[in-house]
Amino acid sequence: MPKIELQQDELFRYSGRKFSADELEEALTIAKAEIDDPVDEDGLIKIELNDTNRPDLWSTAGLGRALRLYHGSGSAGRYGFFSRPDSPVAAGDRRIVVDPELSERRPYITAFAISGPPIADVLLDDLIQTQEKLCWNYGRKRKAIAMGVYREDKIQYPIRYKAVDPDSTTFVPLGLDSELSLRQIIEQHPKGREFGGIVAALDKFPFLTDNSGAVLSFPPVINSADVGAVQAGDTSLFIEMTGTDLKPLLLACSIVACDLADAGYTVHPVQVEYPYDTPFGRTVVSPLYFQQPVSVELAYAERLLGAELNADEAVQRLGKMGVRAEAASGVITAYPPEYRNDFLHPVDVVEDLMIGYGMNAFPSEAPRDFTVGRLTEAEIFSREVKTLLVGMGYQEMIFNYLGSRRDFIDNMYPEEQRATAAADCVRIANPMSENFEFVRPSIVPQLLGAESVSAHAVYPHYIFEVGKVAVRDADDNYGSRTVTTLGAVVADADAGFNLVSSQAAALFFYLGLTYEPSVVDDPRFLAGRVAALLVKGERVGILGELHPQVLENWGVTVPCAVIELDLDLLRRVGGSD
Amino acid sequence: MRTDEDIKSLHPLEVTVLRRYDAADVLSASALQRDLGLNVGQSNQALSWLAARDSLQEHNRSILTRYEITDLGRDYAEHGTPEERVQAAAREHGPLPLPRIAELTELPNKDVGSAFGKLSKLGILGMDGEKQVSYAAGPEPSAAQADIDLVRALLRRAAAAPQGLLEENELSDDERRLIGEISKKRGASGAAFRVVESEIVEYTLTESGMALRAAVEAAGLSGEEVGALTPAMLRDGSWKGKSFRSYSIHVPPSRLLIGRRNPYCSYLDQVKDKLVSLGFEEFDGPLVETEFWNSDALFMPQFHSARDIHDVYYVADPTHAQEIQEPFLSRVAATHEDGWETGSSGWDYGFDRDFTRRLILRSQGTVMSAKTLHQAKVPGKYFGILRCFRYDQVDATHLSDFYQTEGIVLGEDVNLRTLMGMLEMFAVELAGATDVKCVPGYFPFTEPSVEIHIKHPELGWFELGGAGIFRPEVTEPMGVSVPVLAWGLGIDRMALMHLGLNDLRELFSPNIENVRLRTGKQAG
């Protein structure tokens, strides 16, 4: 979820009013926003925005606009520079011509220009932050949306958006003073290393020049050091966005255009000419209002909100959310603002109604339906087992489920068996660290982990856990099974087979079950002091004395005896009497 | 002074001693042995216990010298000292050469030589030019002869004394002189006595000792009180008429290691029980899941930023589930693409049916809410406390795996207001909240969505959880047409407070001693 840092005074200017700290906290709830860091001595405040579908709120102007519409006297303004799919605004000379070779590479570009008073530092900072947040959070780290800002007075229209050879094409990127090829940029330039991966596999790279051949940028990586170097004091800017899907690009373009219009600039549309089809034809003028109205039956909204609504008031309440709406015969038709595209379903209008009315309009009500509560069978059985273990003097433990190869495999098995043991485990393909690479296949390693850090605790140690483990199972749809498991360890000078054998017998007796011990070969245990436990021929678990090599691997210097049981299987075979 | 309490901690030996002696008496180990018939160990023990509780004060400390007869001394006592034996041999068989005397007396030559030397110096024996020894003294008793007899008498007395001991201060001056001589003769062939020196401490009763004594008498303690009640006493009835020693209840008890639940697990159980009591049925499922159930079925677009490789753990092998259950796969795919029959516009992209089978570790408990929908009862309430996995650096506030508490409510009449009513119920029942506030929230799968903030009596205001009404894009592909409330609660913060911890990692501590000592507050 994005966090933005902004000048509180600027926010108040866009909001049309001031707020105290408490008022602001409360006021921000309508934007699902909260104060992350309160205002500091430089007037900066940090705000977290929770709605990932509302990128229009991720700027000072956008957030200020939402506060003005809801808490101020403002009404939803109209932005006259928007084209509609069937009625484009004249763009004049401001044209971009797209190379046919981009259709399979990075096919779409949207753009507009602004002119007005010299750009102040604070606005430039905000514009750069908007660019970052839009491209990083909404534009998936520039993959879907990359934005470039340029000095328009250095540009000769029409602009050329083309695909070029990465090795023979060179220019001076921002931050350097010598020419590099596009290939060198993605290999050497910091921005190239960060974002070059988006285009690295392409045979030709996207490239933006003006009509004279002056380089604007190498999208989505880096601007040129000349046209692409914007400074405070500039009075006209050209802004473009390239990407893979047209609608998100158009929305991002609309958001930035509305922000700059609210900041007092004149927005000039730009016409993009494609040699291939797009969802909006081959000639697309942006900013474009492409959103569709959404209709919601008032009765549907009333059902979800649990309150009666008046149609006219509902329309007015949507206005506070910046949503133009009209009501006719029990249906409200909502027109999303130009800078929003989060109305996928009528429920999205219902939520704006909820916020528009305010939470106080919907007093809470106790649920009325009667339902029967119950625990899962596995939980009930687990609790029975835990009660018995506690009765035998065991301390219950609880562990994390992720661990390392060393813990789960190397420390437990002799070298020649480790590959097989690892193959039985669920392994993570993209672990954050080798300490959390495997899902545990057994509880015993972690019980030994506890022993290895607890030599100072008075002996004897009786410890257990009932929890989940995951084991590979080729027959399963997911290739693995999650198993509710009991693991118990006794660490004591006298801990041995006979002790855990007696405990298992007692446990089974009180669970109303009987087991047959069976000889088993398991290198984790001392040979001849380990038994598999069979119930009705099914192997439900194992008990025995751990091999001294295993104890040595863990740095445990006290003998340990173990019981481990598959409680799911035990419950199934035991319950089938 | 707590004499009433003190007398309960008195050992019977202490009681016996206190009753026997008064303020003017001097107590010592030998006195106790003499007066009470105790052995040395009992005497010393009783004195040290009483001294430790300040009932006795030191009166005098002295060195007691005693002479303990050796094995050699016992031999002399029985058969005579070398002086006696050599003298007798010379008188009865003399004149004789020294070797011959040695043969007759069965003494080593060396002892015969030194006995002769001593006797000849005293004029009792003499030797001629032929080295023949003969008796030289007259018939009248001499002082020298008296000494020899006295030594023999000492030896006999010692041999008959308890432990073969003679106390120096009980000997006459002559005896003390003579025993000193024969005791000092260490080395060559040993001595008849060994010198034993020991420290004698004498005590008198202190004021508090006297008070204790009075308390003992007042309580009628005899020192004969029974300590442990034994099965034998019960069998033969010998307990009857006996009084039993009172124990001190202030002695710190010794530590007991008991079997015990883990307090964090107990806390989770309490939450489960509370939810069951509110009519919720528990659900559970596998740790390994598909992208389909983890996110697609929740209408999170496959390009959503929270579905990046750095947000979810992918399973290495196998990488994909064999299949996704129909008709859910087709319906969800269509819903993502164009909204299917849900009334939604969908996300307007090509749904990836390969990616949707990708196996991952469950990253949110909402998976089980999604999986439960198609088999849920209406009305129905469900919950789960489910282990989830996150691609996070582990620190005090982030874990690689942790529990999420999630659930759903299905019903014809559920709505935003009953949702908030339910959240308020959770806030009061589960968190003991004193105040509740709902604000608009955002979750990809609910619309409308709210966050619930509560005022906790100890933690103050914090966000207890989030909730909302499942989007129709989530419920309708599962064949559910009634509204479904979905909720999630962050209970770990309350769990930490409950356990007095401030680091999430501590919830899963492997340290046995820490876990043993950890106590949860009782559920209020």
Interface residues (C-beta under 8 A of the other chain):
Chain A: T29 I30 K32 N50 D51 T52 N53 R54 N137 Y138 R140 A144 D245 K247 Q292 R303 L304 L305 G306 A307 L344 H345 P346 V347 D348 V350 E351 M354 I355 M359 F362 P363 S364 E365 A366 P367 R368 D369 F370 T371 V372 G373 R374 L375 T376 A378 E379 R383 K386 L389 V390 G391 M392 G393 Y394 Q395 E396 M397 I398 F399 N400 Y401 L402 V426 R427 I428 A429 N430 P431 M432 F436 V439 Q446 G449 A450 E451 V453 S454 H456 A457 V458 P460 H461 Y462 I463 K468 A470 N477 Y478 G479 S480 R481 T482
Chain B: R255 L257 I258 G259 R260 R261 N262 Y264 C265 D269 K272 L275 V276 S277 L278 G279 F280 E281 E282 F283 D284 G285 P286 L287 V288 E289 T290 F303 H304 S305 A306 D308 I309 H310 Y313 Y314 V315 A316 D317 P318 T319 A321 Q322 E323 G339 T342 G343 S344 S345 G346 W347 D348 Y349 L359 L361 K377 P379 G380 K381 R387 F389 Y391 D392 Q393 V394 L399 S400 D401 V409 G411 D413 V414 N415 L416 R417 T418 M420 G421 M422 L423 E424 M425 C438 V439 P440 G441 Y442 P444 E447 P448 S449 V450 I469 R471 P472 E473 P483 L507 F508 P510 N511 I512 E513 V515 R516
